[in-house]
Amino acid sequence: MTITIDRPEAPAGPPKLDREALRRAQQETLATPRMDYSLLAKMMFKPVDLMYGKQGSFTKFAMLEIIARVPYQAWERVGYWAVHRYAGRSDLAKRVFERIVEARSDQDNEQWHLLIMQDLIERHGMRQNWLLHKVAPWFISFFYYHVSWALFLFRPEASYRLNAEFEDHAEHEYMRFVAENPDLEFMPDPGTYADEYGRYRSVADLLRQIGHDERVHKLDSLENVKDPRYAPAR
């Protein structure tokens, strides 16, 4: 006898856009004001600007992508705790687990961004020192993880809001970097991760796609602010 098991499918992730749609997405981002960032968000952005400069770069983006995975990891951890807590309430436990699946998918998307950035850094022969590119990301990630984790326990909507601010920052940084570096339009996408992430006409379009991914993450987090989903339904 064959038993069919229904389980939450991993989300497909942010949509892949064609060249014209990517250009429109960039224009929309640049024409949209940044969010009103909280003190916690500024406490992360300021050290990064001081250490890596206010201007975008592949090395700075790699740093941001290391940090970007953190809230999704924190939410997954709290989610498994919540599944155990609400084990006697199957509907709620299922709802929580579905959000865990979404968080893992978002982590994977951010991980591809990091792999792409590291590949571009290697191809351009950029140097990364131990202090700025190993130690500093660990300390900032450690801080962000525990803030995200604590907020999610007590005020999950605040944790989602903080992530939305981080993703909004990343979205604008990518799109601005492309606008300020027109030579990227003539730099072919190396396609190292084309099978997993898609191949683009240029590095400019590749970065536009990453920037659009960050927008999707931001909008998802803002939507979850309205319904944190780990709390019991009212």
Rosetta constraint file for C-alpha pairs under 8 A:
AtomPair CA 8 CA 98 HARMONIC 6.06 0.50
AtomPair CA 8 CA 101 HARMONIC 7.03 0.50
AtomPair CA 9 CA 101 HARMONIC 7.61 0.50
AtomPair CA 10 CA 101 HARMONIC 5.96 0.50
AtomPair CA 10 CA 102 HARMONIC 6.57 0.50
AtomPair CA 10 CA 105 HARMONIC 6.22 0.50
AtomPair CA 11 CA 101 HARMONIC 7.79 0.50
AtomPair CA 11 CA 102 HARMONIC 6.31 0.50
AtomPair CA 11 CA 105 HARMONIC 6.35 0.50
AtomPair CA 12 CA 105 HARMONIC 7.95 0.50
AtomPair CA 13 CA 105 HARMONIC 6.76 0.50
AtomPair CA 13 CA 106 HARMONIC 7.14 0.50
AtomPair CA 13 CA 109 HARMONIC 7.08 0.50
AtomPair CA 14 CA 212 HARMONIC 7.95 0.50
AtomPair CA 14 CA 213 HARMONIC 5.50 0.50
AtomPair CA 14 CA 216 HARMONIC 6.20 0.50
AtomPair CA 14 CA 217 HARMONIC 7.93 0.50
AtomPair CA 15 CA 213 HARMONIC 7.74 0.50
AtomPair CA 16 CA 198 HARMONIC 7.75 0.50
AtomPair CA 16 CA 209 HARMONIC 7.04 0.50
AtomPair CA 17 CA 21 HARMONIC 5.63 0.50
AtomPair CA 17 CA 22 HARMONIC 5.79 0.50
AtomPair CA 17 CA 209 HARMONIC 6.96 0.50
AtomPair CA 18 CA 22 HARMONIC 6.11 0.50
AtomPair CA 19 CA 23 HARMONIC 6.39 0.50
AtomPair CA 19 CA 200 HARMONIC 7.97 0.50
AtomPair CA 19 CA 201 HARMONIC 7.72 0.50
AtomPair CA 19 CA 205 HARMONIC 6.78 0.50
AtomPair CA 20 CA 24 HARMONIC 6.30 0.50
AtomPair CA 21 CA 25 HARMONIC 6.06 0.50
AtomPair CA 22 CA 26 HARMONIC 6.26 0.50
AtomPair CA 22 CA 205 HARMONIC 6.67 0.50
AtomPair CA 22 CA 208 HARMONIC 5.95 0.50
AtomPair CA 22 CA 209 HARMONIC 6.46 0.50
AtomPair CA 22 CA 212 HARMONIC 7.72 0.50
AtomPair CA 23 CA 27 HARMONIC 6.34 0.50
AtomPair CA 23 CA 205 HARMONIC 7.89 0.50
AtomPair CA 23 CA 208 HARMONIC 7.51 0.50
AtomPair CA 24 CA 28 HARMONIC 6.14 0.50
AtomPair CA 25 CA 29 HARMONIC 6.22 0.50
AtomPair CA 25 CA 208 HARMONIC 7.67 0.50
AtomPair CA 25 CA 212 HARMONIC 6.77 0.50
AtomPair CA 26 CA 30 HARMONIC 6.20 0.50
AtomPair CA 26 CA 175 HARMONIC 5.58 0.50
AtomPair CA 26 CA 208 HARMONIC 6.52 0.50
AtomPair CA 26 CA 211 HARMONIC 7.99 0.50
AtomPair CA 26 CA 212 HARMONIC 7.85 0.50
AtomPair CA 27 CA 31 HARMONIC 6.07 0.50
AtomPair CA 28 CA 32 HARMONIC 6.18 0.50
AtomPair CA 29 CA 33 HARMONIC 7.94 0.50
AtomPair CA 29 CA 171 HARMONIC 7.41 0.50
AtomPair CA 29 CA 172 HARMONIC 6.37 0.50
AtomPair CA 29 CA 175 HARMONIC 7.01 0.50
AtomPair CA 30 CA 172 HARMONIC 6.84 0.50
AtomPair CA 30 CA 175 HARMONIC 6.97 0.50
AtomPair CA 30 CA 176 HARMONIC 6.99 0.50
AtomPair CA 34 CA 168 HARMONIC 6.76 0.50
AtomPair CA 34 CA 169 HARMONIC 7.16 0.50
AtomPair CA 34 CA 172 HARMONIC 7.46 0.50
AtomPair CA 35 CA 165 HARMONIC 6.50 0.50
AtomPair CA 35 CA 168 HARMONIC 6.87 0.50
AtomPair CA 36 CA 165 HARMONIC 7.98 0.50
AtomPair CA 37 CA 41 HARMONIC 5.94 0.50
AtomPair CA 37 CA 42 HARMONIC 6.54 0.50
AtomPair CA 37 CA 165 HARMONIC 6.10 0.50
AtomPair CA 38 CA 42 HARMONIC 6.33 0.50
AtomPair CA 38 CA 162 HARMONIC 7.58 0.50
AtomPair CA 38 CA 165 HARMONIC 7.89 0.50
AtomPair CA 39 CA 43 HARMONIC 6.11 0.50
AtomPair CA 40 CA 44 HARMONIC 6.78 0.50
AtomPair CA 40 CA 162 HARMONIC 7.63 0.50
AtomPair CA 41 CA 45 HARMONIC 6.31 0.50
AtomPair CA 41 CA 162 HARMONIC 6.55 0.50
AtomPair CA 41 CA 165 HARMONIC 6.76 0.50
AtomPair CA 41 CA 166 HARMONIC 6.72 0.50
AtomPair CA 42 CA 46 HARMONIC 5.80 0.50
AtomPair CA 43 CA 47 HARMONIC 7.02 0.50
AtomPair CA 44 CA 48 HARMONIC 6.66 0.50
AtomPair CA 44 CA 140 HARMONIC 7.16 0.50
AtomPair CA 44 CA 144 HARMONIC 7.97 0.50
AtomPair CA 45 CA 49 HARMONIC 6.26 0.50
AtomPair CA 46 CA 50 HARMONIC 6.19 0.50
AtomPair CA 47 CA 51 HARMONIC 6.08 0.50
AtomPair CA 48 CA 52 HARMONIC 5.79 0.50
AtomPair CA 48 CA 53 HARMONIC 7.34 0.50
AtomPair CA 48 CA 60 HARMONIC 7.84 0.50
AtomPair CA 49 CA 53 HARMONIC 4.62 0.50
AtomPair CA 49 CA 54 HARMONIC 4.78 0.50
AtomPair CA 49 CA 55 HARMONIC 7.96 0.50
AtomPair CA 50 CA 54 HARMONIC 7.29 0.50
AtomPair CA 51 CA 132 HARMONIC 7.28 0.50
AtomPair CA 52 CA 59 HARMONIC 7.89 0.50
AtomPair CA 52 CA 60 HARMONIC 5.84 0.50
AtomPair CA 55 CA 177 HARMONIC 7.47 0.50
AtomPair CA 56 CA 60 HARMONIC 6.27 0.50
AtomPair CA 56 CA 61 HARMONIC 7.02 0.50
AtomPair CA 56 CA 173 HARMONIC 6.44 0.50
AtomPair CA 56 CA 174 HARMONIC 7.32 0.50
AtomPair CA 56 CA 176 HARMONIC 7.98 0.50
AtomPair CA 56 CA 177 HARMONIC 5.51 0.50
AtomPair CA 57 CA 61 HARMONIC 6.13 0.50
AtomPair CA 57 CA 177 HARMONIC 7.54 0.50
AtomPair CA 58 CA 62 HARMONIC 6.16 0.50
AtomPair CA 58 CA 117 HARMONIC 5.86 0.50
AtomPair CA 58 CA 118 HARMONIC 7.78 0.50
AtomPair CA 58 CA 120 HARMONIC 6.93 0.50
AtomPair CA 58 CA 121 HARMONIC 6.09 0.50
AtomPair CA 59 CA 63 HARMONIC 6.42 0.50
AtomPair CA 59 CA 117 HARMONIC 7.37 0.50
AtomPair CA 59 CA 118 HARMONIC 7.81 0.50
AtomPair CA 59 CA 121 HARMONIC 6.64 0.50
AtomPair CA 59 CA 126 HARMONIC 7.87 0.50
AtomPair CA 59 CA 128 HARMONIC 7.54 0.50
AtomPair CA 60 CA 64 HARMONIC 6.38 0.50
AtomPair CA 61 CA 65 HARMONIC 6.12 0.50
AtomPair CA 61 CA 114 HARMONIC 7.93 0.50
AtomPair CA 61 CA 117 HARMONIC 6.83 0.50
AtomPair CA 62 CA 66 HARMONIC 6.34 0.50
AtomPair CA 62 CA 113 HARMONIC 7.95 0.50
AtomPair CA 62 CA 114 HARMONIC 5.51 0.50
AtomPair CA 62 CA 117 HARMONIC 5.44 0.50
AtomPair CA 62 CA 118 HARMONIC 6.50 0.50
AtomPair CA 63 CA 67 HARMONIC 6.61 0.50
AtomPair CA 63 CA 133 HARMONIC 6.94 0.50
AtomPair CA 63 CA 137 HARMONIC 6.22 0.50
AtomPair CA 64 CA 68 HARMONIC 5.97 0.50
AtomPair CA 64 CA 170 HARMONIC 7.50 0.50
AtomPair CA 65 CA 69 HARMONIC 6.68 0.50
AtomPair CA 65 CA 110 HARMONIC 6.21 0.50
AtomPair CA 65 CA 111 HARMONIC 7.27 0.50
AtomPair CA 65 CA 113 HARMONIC 6.54 0.50
AtomPair CA 65 CA 114 HARMONIC 5.28 0.50
AtomPair CA 66 CA 70 HARMONIC 7.58 0.50
AtomPair CA 66 CA 111 HARMONIC 7.86 0.50
AtomPair CA 66 CA 114 HARMONIC 6.67 0.50
AtomPair CA 66 CA 137 HARMONIC 6.85 0.50
AtomPair CA 66 CA 141 HARMONIC 7.44 0.50
AtomPair CA 67 CA 137 HARMONIC 6.94 0.50
AtomPair CA 67 CA 140 HARMONIC 7.19 0.50
AtomPair CA 67 CA 141 HARMONIC 5.20 0.50
AtomPair CA 67 CA 144 HARMONIC 7.55 0.50
AtomPair CA 68 CA 110 HARMONIC 6.53 0.50
AtomPair CA 68 CA 166 HARMONIC 7.61 0.50
AtomPair CA 68 CA 167 HARMONIC 7.73 0.50
AtomPair CA 69 CA 73 HARMONIC 6.46 0.50
AtomPair CA 69 CA 106 HARMONIC 7.78 0.50
AtomPair CA 69 CA 107 HARMONIC 5.23 0.50
AtomPair CA 69 CA 110 HARMONIC 5.89 0.50
AtomPair CA 69 CA 111 HARMONIC 7.09 0.50
AtomPair CA 70 CA 74 HARMONIC 6.25 0.50
AtomPair CA 70 CA 141 HARMONIC 6.43 0.50
AtomPair CA 70 CA 144 HARMONIC 6.81 0.50
AtomPair CA 70 CA 145 HARMONIC 5.38 0.50
AtomPair CA 70 CA 148 HARMONIC 7.99 0.50
AtomPair CA 71 CA 75 HARMONIC 6.05 0.50
AtomPair CA 71 CA 144 HARMONIC 7.30 0.50
AtomPair CA 71 CA 145 HARMONIC 5.95 0.50
AtomPair CA 71 CA 148 HARMONIC 5.59 0.50
AtomPair CA 71 CA 149 HARMONIC 7.39 0.50
AtomPair CA 71 CA 159 HARMONIC 7.92 0.50
AtomPair CA 71 CA 163 HARMONIC 6.87 0.50
AtomPair CA 72 CA 76 HARMONIC 6.12 0.50
AtomPair CA 72 CA 103 HARMONIC 5.09 0.50
AtomPair CA 72 CA 104 HARMONIC 6.82 0.50
AtomPair CA 72 CA 106 HARMONIC 6.86 0.50
AtomPair CA 72 CA 107 HARMONIC 5.95 0.50
AtomPair CA 73 CA 77 HARMONIC 6.34 0.50
AtomPair CA 73 CA 103 HARMONIC 7.31 0.50
AtomPair CA 73 CA 104 HARMONIC 7.51 0.50
AtomPair CA 73 CA 107 HARMONIC 7.16 0.50
AtomPair CA 73 CA 145 HARMONIC 7.76 0.50
AtomPair CA 74 CA 78 HARMONIC 6.33 0.50
AtomPair CA 74 CA 145 HARMONIC 5.98 0.50
AtomPair CA 74 CA 146 HARMONIC 7.62 0.50
AtomPair CA 74 CA 148 HARMONIC 6.30 0.50
AtomPair CA 74 CA 149 HARMONIC 5.10 0.50
AtomPair CA 75 CA 79 HARMONIC 5.81 0.50
AtomPair CA 75 CA 100 HARMONIC 7.26 0.50
AtomPair CA 75 CA 103 HARMONIC 6.96 0.50
AtomPair CA 75 CA 148 HARMONIC 7.65 0.50
AtomPair CA 75 CA 149 HARMONIC 6.65 0.50
AtomPair CA 75 CA 152 HARMONIC 7.05 0.50
AtomPair CA 76 CA 80 HARMONIC 6.35 0.50
AtomPair CA 76 CA 100 HARMONIC 5.23 0.50
AtomPair CA 76 CA 103 HARMONIC 6.31 0.50
AtomPair CA 76 CA 104 HARMONIC 7.20 0.50
AtomPair CA 77 CA 81 HARMONIC 6.61 0.50
AtomPair CA 78 CA 82 HARMONIC 6.15 0.50
AtomPair CA 78 CA 149 HARMONIC 7.02 0.50
AtomPair CA 78 CA 152 HARMONIC 7.47 0.50
AtomPair CA 78 CA 153 HARMONIC 7.22 0.50
AtomPair CA 79 CA 83 HARMONIC 6.14 0.50
AtomPair CA 79 CA 96 HARMONIC 6.21 0.50
AtomPair CA 79 CA 97 HARMONIC 6.87 0.50
AtomPair CA 79 CA 99 HARMONIC 7.67 0.50
AtomPair CA 79 CA 100 HARMONIC 6.02 0.50
AtomPair CA 79 CA 230 HARMONIC 7.22 0.50
AtomPair CA 80 CA 84 HARMONIC 6.38 0.50
AtomPair CA 80 CA 97 HARMONIC 7.53 0.50
AtomPair CA 80 CA 100 HARMONIC 7.69 0.50
AtomPair CA 81 CA 85 HARMONIC 6.24 0.50
AtomPair CA 82 CA 86 HARMONIC 5.98 0.50
AtomPair CA 82 CA 93 HARMONIC 7.35 0.50
AtomPair CA 82 CA 96 HARMONIC 7.10 0.50
AtomPair CA 82 CA 230 HARMONIC 7.00 0.50
AtomPair CA 83 CA 87 HARMONIC 5.72 0.50
AtomPair CA 83 CA 93 HARMONIC 4.97 0.50
AtomPair CA 83 CA 94 HARMONIC 7.79 0.50
AtomPair CA 83 CA 96 HARMONIC 6.40 0.50
AtomPair CA 83 CA 97 HARMONIC 6.75 0.50
AtomPair CA 84 CA 93 HARMONIC 7.90 0.50
AtomPair CA 86 CA 90 HARMONIC 7.29 0.50
AtomPair CA 86 CA 92 HARMONIC 6.70 0.50
AtomPair CA 86 CA 93 HARMONIC 5.51 0.50
AtomPair CA 87 CA 93 HARMONIC 5.92 0.50
AtomPair CA 89 CA 93 HARMONIC 6.10 0.50
AtomPair CA 90 CA 94 HARMONIC 5.95 0.50
AtomPair CA 91 CA 95 HARMONIC 6.25 0.50
AtomPair CA 92 CA 96 HARMONIC 6.19 0.50
AtomPair CA 92 CA 230 HARMONIC 7.93 0.50
AtomPair CA 92 CA 232 HARMONIC 6.87 0.50
AtomPair CA 92 CA 233 HARMONIC 7.73 0.50
AtomPair CA 93 CA 97 HARMONIC 6.19 0.50
AtomPair CA 94 CA 98 HARMONIC 6.20 0.50
AtomPair CA 95 CA 99 HARMONIC 6.56 0.50
AtomPair CA 95 CA 229 HARMONIC 7.17 0.50
AtomPair CA 95 CA 230 HARMONIC 7.77 0.50
AtomPair CA 96 CA 100 HARMONIC 6.43 0.50
AtomPair CA 96 CA 229 HARMONIC 6.64 0.50
AtomPair CA 96 CA 230 HARMONIC 5.63 0.50
AtomPair CA 97 CA 101 HARMONIC 6.35 0.50
AtomPair CA 98 CA 102 HARMONIC 6.43 0.50
AtomPair CA 99 CA 103 HARMONIC 6.17 0.50
AtomPair CA 99 CA 229 HARMONIC 7.66 0.50
AtomPair CA 100 CA 104 HARMONIC 6.26 0.50
AtomPair CA 101 CA 105 HARMONIC 6.33 0.50
AtomPair CA 102 CA 106 HARMONIC 6.29 0.50
AtomPair CA 103 CA 107 HARMONIC 6.20 0.50
AtomPair CA 104 CA 108 HARMONIC 6.27 0.50
AtomPair CA 105 CA 109 HARMONIC 6.38 0.50
AtomPair CA 106 CA 110 HARMONIC 6.31 0.50
AtomPair CA 106 CA 217 HARMONIC 7.54 0.50
AtomPair CA 107 CA 111 HARMONIC 6.08 0.50
AtomPair CA 108 CA 112 HARMONIC 6.33 0.50
AtomPair CA 109 CA 113 HARMONIC 6.53 0.50
AtomPair CA 110 CA 114 HARMONIC 6.40 0.50
AtomPair CA 111 CA 115 HARMONIC 6.26 0.50
AtomPair CA 112 CA 116 HARMONIC 6.10 0.50
AtomPair CA 112 CA 197 HARMONIC 7.29 0.50
AtomPair CA 113 CA 117 HARMONIC 6.22 0.50
AtomPair CA 113 CA 210 HARMONIC 6.78 0.50
AtomPair CA 114 CA 118 HARMONIC 6.13 0.50
AtomPair CA 115 CA 119 HARMONIC 6.14 0.50
AtomPair CA 116 CA 120 HARMONIC 6.31 0.50
AtomPair CA 116 CA 192 HARMONIC 7.68 0.50
AtomPair CA 116 CA 193 HARMONIC 7.20 0.50
AtomPair CA 117 CA 121 HARMONIC 6.16 0.50
AtomPair CA 118 CA 122 HARMONIC 6.20 0.50
AtomPair CA 119 CA 123 HARMONIC 6.15 0.50
AtomPair CA 119 CA 192 HARMONIC 7.64 0.50
AtomPair CA 120 CA 124 HARMONIC 6.14 0.50
AtomPair CA 121 CA 125 HARMONIC 6.21 0.50
AtomPair CA 121 CA 126 HARMONIC 5.32 0.50
AtomPair CA 121 CA 127 HARMONIC 7.88 0.50
AtomPair CA 122 CA 126 HARMONIC 6.27 0.50
AtomPair CA 128 CA 132 HARMONIC 7.29 0.50
AtomPair CA 128 CA 133 HARMONIC 5.86 0.50
AtomPair CA 129 CA 133 HARMONIC 5.78 0.50
AtomPair CA 129 CA 134 HARMONIC 7.51 0.50
AtomPair CA 130 CA 134 HARMONIC 5.10 0.50
AtomPair CA 130 CA 135 HARMONIC 6.53 0.50
AtomPair CA 131 CA 135 HARMONIC 4.98 0.50
AtomPair CA 131 CA 136 HARMONIC 6.13 0.50
AtomPair CA 132 CA 136 HARMONIC 5.23 0.50
AtomPair CA 132 CA 137 HARMONIC 7.26 0.50
AtomPair CA 133 CA 137 HARMONIC 6.25 0.50
AtomPair CA 134 CA 138 HARMONIC 6.53 0.50
AtomPair CA 135 CA 139 HARMONIC 6.47 0.50
AtomPair CA 136 CA 140 HARMONIC 6.27 0.50
AtomPair CA 137 CA 141 HARMONIC 5.86 0.50
AtomPair CA 138 CA 142 HARMONIC 5.92 0.50
AtomPair CA 139 CA 143 HARMONIC 6.30 0.50
AtomPair CA 140 CA 144 HARMONIC 6.13 0.50
AtomPair CA 141 CA 145 HARMONIC 5.82 0.50
AtomPair CA 142 CA 146 HARMONIC 6.40 0.50
AtomPair CA 143 CA 147 HARMONIC 6.23 0.50
AtomPair CA 144 CA 148 HARMONIC 5.97 0.50
AtomPair CA 145 CA 149 HARMONIC 6.00 0.50
AtomPair CA 146 CA 150 HARMONIC 5.94 0.50
AtomPair CA 147 CA 151 HARMONIC 5.99 0.50
AtomPair CA 148 CA 152 HARMONIC 6.01 0.50
AtomPair CA 148 CA 159 HARMONIC 5.41 0.50
AtomPair CA 148 CA 162 HARMONIC 7.94 0.50
AtomPair CA 149 CA 153 HARMONIC 6.39 0.50
AtomPair CA 149 CA 159 HARMONIC 7.81 0.50
AtomPair CA 150 CA 154 HARMONIC 6.50 0.50
AtomPair CA 151 CA 155 HARMONIC 5.03 0.50
AtomPair CA 151 CA 156 HARMONIC 5.72 0.50
AtomPair CA 151 CA 158 HARMONIC 6.28 0.50
AtomPair CA 151 CA 159 HARMONIC 5.25 0.50
AtomPair CA 152 CA 156 HARMONIC 3.84 0.50
AtomPair CA 152 CA 157 HARMONIC 7.32 0.50
AtomPair CA 152 CA 158 HARMONIC 7.32 0.50
AtomPair CA 152 CA 159 HARMONIC 5.43 0.50
AtomPair CA 155 CA 159 HARMONIC 6.82 0.50
AtomPair CA 156 CA 160 HARMONIC 6.39 0.50
AtomPair CA 156 CA 225 HARMONIC 7.63 0.50
AtomPair CA 156 CA 228 HARMONIC 5.80 0.50
AtomPair CA 156 CA 230 HARMONIC 7.93 0.50
AtomPair CA 157 CA 161 HARMONIC 6.13 0.50
AtomPair CA 157 CA 224 HARMONIC 7.15 0.50
AtomPair CA 157 CA 225 HARMONIC 4.49 0.50
AtomPair CA 157 CA 226 HARMONIC 7.23 0.50
AtomPair CA 157 CA 227 HARMONIC 7.59 0.50
AtomPair CA 157 CA 228 HARMONIC 5.67 0.50
AtomPair CA 158 CA 162 HARMONIC 6.12 0.50
AtomPair CA 158 CA 225 HARMONIC 7.35 0.50
AtomPair CA 159 CA 163 HARMONIC 6.34 0.50
AtomPair CA 160 CA 164 HARMONIC 6.19 0.50
AtomPair CA 160 CA 221 HARMONIC 5.10 0.50
AtomPair CA 160 CA 222 HARMONIC 6.67 0.50
AtomPair CA 160 CA 224 HARMONIC 6.64 0.50
AtomPair CA 160 CA 225 HARMONIC 5.78 0.50
AtomPair CA 160 CA 228 HARMONIC 7.83 0.50
AtomPair CA 161 CA 165 HARMONIC 6.34 0.50
AtomPair CA 161 CA 221 HARMONIC 6.56 0.50
AtomPair CA 161 CA 222 HARMONIC 6.26 0.50
AtomPair CA 161 CA 225 HARMONIC 6.42 0.50
AtomPair CA 162 CA 166 HARMONIC 6.38 0.50
AtomPair CA 163 CA 167 HARMONIC 6.13 0.50
AtomPair CA 163 CA 218 HARMONIC 7.07 0.50
AtomPair CA 163 CA 221 HARMONIC 6.75 0.50
AtomPair CA 164 CA 168 HARMONIC 5.98 0.50
AtomPair CA 164 CA 217 HARMONIC 7.17 0.50
AtomPair CA 164 CA 218 HARMONIC 4.29 0.50
AtomPair CA 164 CA 219 HARMONIC 7.09 0.50
AtomPair CA 164 CA 221 HARMONIC 5.48 0.50
AtomPair CA 164 CA 222 HARMONIC 6.19 0.50
AtomPair CA 165 CA 169 HARMONIC 6.18 0.50
AtomPair CA 165 CA 218 HARMONIC 7.24 0.50
AtomPair CA 166 CA 170 HARMONIC 6.31 0.50
AtomPair CA 166 CA 218 HARMONIC 7.96 0.50
AtomPair CA 167 CA 171 HARMONIC 6.02 0.50
AtomPair CA 167 CA 214 HARMONIC 5.20 0.50
AtomPair CA 167 CA 215 HARMONIC 6.51 0.50
AtomPair CA 167 CA 217 HARMONIC 6.55 0.50
AtomPair CA 167 CA 218 HARMONIC 5.22 0.50
AtomPair CA 168 CA 172 HARMONIC 6.32 0.50
AtomPair CA 168 CA 214 HARMONIC 6.90 0.50
AtomPair CA 168 CA 215 HARMONIC 6.35 0.50
AtomPair CA 168 CA 218 HARMONIC 6.06 0.50
AtomPair CA 169 CA 173 HARMONIC 6.14 0.50
AtomPair CA 170 CA 174 HARMONIC 6.19 0.50
AtomPair CA 170 CA 211 HARMONIC 6.87 0.50
AtomPair CA 170 CA 214 HARMONIC 6.49 0.50
AtomPair CA 171 CA 175 HARMONIC 6.34 0.50
AtomPair CA 171 CA 210 HARMONIC 7.84 0.50
AtomPair CA 171 CA 211 HARMONIC 4.45 0.50
AtomPair CA 171 CA 212 HARMONIC 6.56 0.50
AtomPair CA 171 CA 213 HARMONIC 7.88 0.50
AtomPair CA 171 CA 214 HARMONIC 5.26 0.50
AtomPair CA 171 CA 215 HARMONIC 5.80 0.50
AtomPair CA 172 CA 176 HARMONIC 5.87 0.50
AtomPair CA 172 CA 211 HARMONIC 7.23 0.50
AtomPair CA 173 CA 177 HARMONIC 6.03 0.50
AtomPair CA 173 CA 211 HARMONIC 7.89 0.50
AtomPair CA 174 CA 178 HARMONIC 6.41 0.50
AtomPair CA 174 CA 207 HARMONIC 6.29 0.50
AtomPair CA 174 CA 208 HARMONIC 6.76 0.50
AtomPair CA 174 CA 210 HARMONIC 7.48 0.50
AtomPair CA 174 CA 211 HARMONIC 5.31 0.50
AtomPair CA 175 CA 179 HARMONIC 6.35 0.50
AtomPair CA 175 CA 207 HARMONIC 7.44 0.50
AtomPair CA 175 CA 208 HARMONIC 6.07 0.50
AtomPair CA 175 CA 211 HARMONIC 6.14 0.50
AtomPair CA 176 CA 180 HARMONIC 6.13 0.50
AtomPair CA 177 CA 181 HARMONIC 6.16 0.50
AtomPair CA 178 CA 182 HARMONIC 6.58 0.50
AtomPair CA 178 CA 184 HARMONIC 6.87 0.50
AtomPair CA 178 CA 204 HARMONIC 5.79 0.50
AtomPair CA 178 CA 207 HARMONIC 7.17 0.50
AtomPair CA 178 CA 208 HARMONIC 7.37 0.50
AtomPair CA 182 CA 186 HARMONIC 7.91 0.50
AtomPair CA 182 CA 204 HARMONIC 8.00 0.50
AtomPair CA 183 CA 187 HARMONIC 6.79 0.50
AtomPair CA 184 CA 202 HARMONIC 6.84 0.50
AtomPair CA 184 CA 203 HARMONIC 5.63 0.50
AtomPair CA 184 CA 204 HARMONIC 4.92 0.50
AtomPair CA 185 CA 202 HARMONIC 5.59 0.50
AtomPair CA 185 CA 203 HARMONIC 6.59 0.50
AtomPair CA 185 CA 204 HARMONIC 5.13 0.50
AtomPair CA 185 CA 205 HARMONIC 7.51 0.50
AtomPair CA 186 CA 202 HARMONIC 6.37 0.50
AtomPair CA 186 CA 203 HARMONIC 7.86 0.50
AtomPair CA 187 CA 202 HARMONIC 5.44 0.50
AtomPair CA 187 CA 203 HARMONIC 5.65 0.50
AtomPair CA 187 CA 204 HARMONIC 7.54 0.50
AtomPair CA 188 CA 200 HARMONIC 7.95 0.50
AtomPair CA 188 CA 201 HARMONIC 6.26 0.50
AtomPair CA 188 CA 202 HARMONIC 4.34 0.50
AtomPair CA 188 CA 203 HARMONIC 5.80 0.50
AtomPair CA 189 CA 199 HARMONIC 6.83 0.50
AtomPair CA 189 CA 200 HARMONIC 5.81 0.50
AtomPair CA 189 CA 201 HARMONIC 6.17 0.50
AtomPair CA 189 CA 202 HARMONIC 4.64 0.50
AtomPair CA 189 CA 203 HARMONIC 4.74 0.50
AtomPair CA 189 CA 206 HARMONIC 6.84 0.50
AtomPair CA 190 CA 203 HARMONIC 7.92 0.50
AtomPair CA 191 CA 198 HARMONIC 7.52 0.50
AtomPair CA 191 CA 199 HARMONIC 5.44 0.50
AtomPair CA 191 CA 200 HARMONIC 7.55 0.50
AtomPair CA 193 CA 197 HARMONIC 5.74 0.50
AtomPair CA 193 CA 198 HARMONIC 7.04 0.50
AtomPair CA 193 CA 199 HARMONIC 7.81 0.50
AtomPair CA 194 CA 198 HARMONIC 4.21 0.50
AtomPair CA 194 CA 199 HARMONIC 4.70 0.50
AtomPair CA 195 CA 199 HARMONIC 7.73 0.50
AtomPair CA 199 CA 206 HARMONIC 7.73 0.50
AtomPair CA 200 CA 205 HARMONIC 6.00 0.50
AtomPair CA 200 CA 206 HARMONIC 5.72 0.50
AtomPair CA 201 CA 205 HARMONIC 6.50 0.50
AtomPair CA 201 CA 206 HARMONIC 7.82 0.50
AtomPair CA 202 CA 206 HARMONIC 6.36 0.50
AtomPair CA 203 CA 207 HARMONIC 6.12 0.50
AtomPair CA 204 CA 208 HARMONIC 6.18 0.50
AtomPair CA 205 CA 209 HARMONIC 6.15 0.50
AtomPair CA 206 CA 210 HARMONIC 6.47 0.50
AtomPair CA 207 CA 211 HARMONIC 6.10 0.50
AtomPair CA 208 CA 212 HARMONIC 6.13 0.50
AtomPair CA 209 CA 213 HARMONIC 6.18 0.50
AtomPair CA 210 CA 214 HARMONIC 6.41 0.50
AtomPair CA 211 CA 215 HARMONIC 6.51 0.50
AtomPair CA 212 CA 216 HARMONIC 6.38 0.50
AtomPair CA 213 CA 217 HARMONIC 6.35 0.50
AtomPair CA 214 CA 218 HARMONIC 6.13 0.50
AtomPair CA 215 CA 219 HARMONIC 6.18 0.50
AtomPair CA 216 CA 220 HARMONIC 6.11 0.50
AtomPair CA 217 CA 221 HARMONIC 6.19 0.50
AtomPair CA 218 CA 222 HARMONIC 6.22 0.50
AtomPair CA 219 CA 223 HARMONIC 6.14 0.50
AtomPair CA 220 CA 224 HARMONIC 6.25 0.50
AtomPair CA 221 CA 225 HARMONIC 6.28 0.50
AtomPair CA 222 CA 226 HARMONIC 7.23 0.50
AtomPair CA 223 CA 227 HARMONIC 7.23 0.50
AtomPair CA 224 CA 228 HARMONIC 5.19 0.50
AtomPair CA 224 CA 229 HARMONIC 7.36 0.50
AtomPair CA 229 CA 233 HARMONIC 7.77 0.50
